[in-house]
Amino acid sequence: MRRKKDPRGDLIVGRARTQGLNVERMSQKAGISLSTMYKRIRLPGTLTIDELRNIDKAVHFTTEEILLLVRNL
């Protein structure tokens, strides 16, 4: 049985795109390996606070986006 796609992953990728970044460049700027970044996009509930903080430095989430991402962390 397939898991339901978590929309928070789309939020992360969408914000990166608004900043002109692809996933690879976002992972570099955040200091997170590309394989881990893809896992966090697929399963955003596995994000650590430090990872979220680093991704935020790269893509500049809004306050509302941060609240959506940390829900259920």
N, C-alpha and C positions, 0 to 999 in steps of 0.2 A: 504494500500500500504506500502510495506517495504522500509525502508531507505537503501540507498546504503551504504555498509560498508566503514568506513573511514580507509584508510591504516595507518594513524598515530597511531591508536590503536595497530596495529600489530607491528609497530616500537617500541612502548613502551615495549610491552611484549617480543619482540625479543631481545631488549637490555638487559632486565632483565635476560633472559635466558643465554645470553653470559656471564653474571656476576655470573651465577650459582644460580639465584634467581627465585622463583616462584612468582606469583602475591601476595600471602599472605605475604611472607617475604619482598618483595619490599614495600608493603604498610606499614609494620611495620617499616622498615628502614627509610621510607619517612615521617612517622608520620601522615599518612592519613588512615582513616578508610577503611576497606576492601570493604564495600558497595560503598563508594565514589570512591575508586580506580577503581572498575569495571565500574562505571558510566563514569569515565574519559577515560577509555580504549574504551568503547563503543561510547562515544561522546567526542573526544579529544578537540573539539572546546570549551568545557566548562571548560577546565583547567584554573586555575588562574596562574599568574606569580609565586606566592609563592609556589603553588603546583608543578609547573614545576621545580622550583629551588630545592625543596625538593626531588623530584624524581631523578633529575640529581645527587644530592649528593649520592643517593643510587646506581644508575646504570651507571653514568659517560658517558653521551651522547657525541658524537662528535659535533663539531661546525656545521657541515652540518645537523646532526639530529636535533639539536636545531632550526636551521633555518626552517626546514621542519615542526617542531611541532608548532612554533609560527606563521607561516603563517596563516592568517585569525583568529587569536585570538583576 
